[in-house]
């Protein structure tokens, strides 16, 4: 399970270091083999999705099963599968983010790696802070329909 927002850096070669607390789990579940792609759900604030390989394979199977007769599904497939790149975590816990995906997400030196359960999002840190503030603002707005939120006990 991947959770929490982690401040990380992009090095001059386009690599990020996976935080140590995730490395053993990633080694166990996917031997450091991962897939990175564009996040099709938030194209107005571009960021990347990073999947352990087996989670990607499950996701990709669901996407491929969508009927190509619907334009929205074709677009979704093109954005997700069409931009997906396999990446490997090296022995030092680093992985190379492809240049075209770094450019798409506007990634600079300071990034945020955000755990989403079985996957991660990769954000430019400035974009992440703005998005987080916007998310909290929406949730705090009196006009927000809290009935849209899941009814979970904690």
C-alpha positions in Angstrom: 0.0 0.0 0.0 1.4 3.3 -1.1 0.3 6.4 0.8 1.4 9.9 1.6 2.9 12.8 -0.3 6.7 12.6 -0.6 8.9 15.5 -1.7 11.5 14.1 -4.1 13.9 15.6 -6.7 14.4 15.1 -10.4 18.1 14.9 -11.1 19.9 16.3 -14.2 19.5 13.0 -16.0 15.7 12.9 -15.5 15.7 10.3 -12.7 13.8 10.3 -9.4 14.7 8.3 -6.3 11.9 6.2 -4.9 11.7 6.9 -1.1 13.3 4.1 0.8 10.1 3.1 2.6 8.6 1.9 -0.7 11.6 0.2 -2.2 11.2 -3.2 -0.5 7.6 -3.4 -1.3 8.2 -2.5 -5.0 11.0 -5.1 -5.1 8.7 -7.7 -3.7 5.6 -7.0 -5.9 7.1 -6.1 -9.2 10.9 -6.6 -8.9 11.3 -2.9 -9.5 9.5 -3.0 -12.9 7.0 -0.2 -13.3 5.0 1.7 -15.9 4.6 5.5 -16.1 1.9 7.2 -18.1 -0.1 10.4 -18.4 -2.9 10.8 -15.9 -6.1 11.1 -18.1 -8.3 12.1 -15.3 -6.6 15.5 -14.6 -5.4 16.9 -17.9 -6.1 20.4 -16.7 -3.3 20.0 -14.1 -1.0 17.5 -15.8 0.7 14.8 -13.7 1.8 11.3 -14.2 0.6 7.9 -12.9 3.3 5.4 -11.8 2.2 1.8 -11.5 4.0 -1.4 -10.3 4.0 -3.6 -13.5 1.4 -6.1 -12.3 -1.0 -3.3 -11.3 -0.5 -1.7 -14.7 -1.2 -5.0 -16.4 -4.6 -5.3 -14.5 -5.4 -1.6 -15.4 -4.3 -2.1 -19.1 -6.5 -5.2 -19.4 -9.5 -3.1 -18.2 -8.7 -0.3 -20.7 -8.2 -2.7 -23.6 -11.6 -4.3 -22.9 -13.4 -1.0 -23.4 -15.2 -0.9 -26.8 -13.4 1.1 -29.4 -16.7 2.1 -30.9 -17.0 4.8 -28.3 -14.9 7.9 -29.0 -14.3 8.7 -25.3 -12.9 5.2 -24.8 -10.6 5.5 -27.9 -9.3 8.8 -26.5 -8.8 7.2 -23.1 -6.9 4.3 -24.5 -4.7 6.6 -26.6 -3.8 8.8 -23.7 -3.1 6.0 -21.2 -1.8 3.1 -23.2 -0.3 5.2 -26.0 1.9 7.2 -23.6 2.8 4.4 -21.3 6.5 3.6 -20.8 8.0 0.7 -18.9 10.7 1.9 -16.4 12.9 0.0 -14.0 14.0 0.9 -10.5 17.8 0.6 -10.4 19.9 -0.8 -7.6 20.0 2.7 -6.0 16.2 3.0 -6.0 16.1 5.4 -8.9 14.0 5.3 -12.1 14.3 7.4 -15.3 11.2 9.4 -16.2 11.0 9.6 -20.0 11.6 13.2 -21.4 8.2 13.4 -23.2 6.3 12.5 -20.0 8.4 15.0 -17.9 7.6 17.6 -20.5 3.9 16.8 -20.5 3.6 17.1 -16.7 5.8 20.2 -16.6 8.2 18.5 -14.2 11.1 20.6 -12.9 13.6 19.8 -10.1 11.2 19.6 -7.1 8.5 17.0 -7.4 5.9 15.3 -5.3 5.4 11.5 -5.3 1.9 10.9 -4.0 0.8 7.4 -2.9 -2.7 6.5 -4.1 -3.0 3.0 -2.7 -1.7 0.7 -5.4 -0.2 3.4 -7.6 1.5 6.8 -7.4 1.0 10.2 -8.9 4.0 12.3 -9.9 3.5 16.1 -9.7 5.6 19.2 -10.1 5.8 20.4 -6.5 4.4 23.8 -7.3 1.5 22.3 -9.2 0.8 19.8 -6.4 0.6 22.6 -3.7 -1.8 24.6 -5.9 -3.9 21.5 -6.6 -3.9 20.5 -2.9 -5.0 24.0 -1.9 -7.7 23.9 -4.5 -8.9 20.5 -3.4 -9.2 21.6 0.2 -11.0 24.8 -0.9 -13.6 22.8 -2.8 -14.2 20.5 0.2 -14.5 23.5 2.5 -16.9 25.4 0.3 -20.4 25.6 1.7 -21.8 25.0 -1.8 -20.0 21.6 -2.0 -22.4 18.7 -1.9 -20.8 16.5 0.8 -23.3 13.8 -0.1 -21.0 13.1 -3.1 -18.3 11.9 -0.7 -18.2 8.2 0.3 -19.8 7.4 3.6 -16.9 5.7 5.4 -16.4 5.1 9.1 -13.2 6.1 10.9 
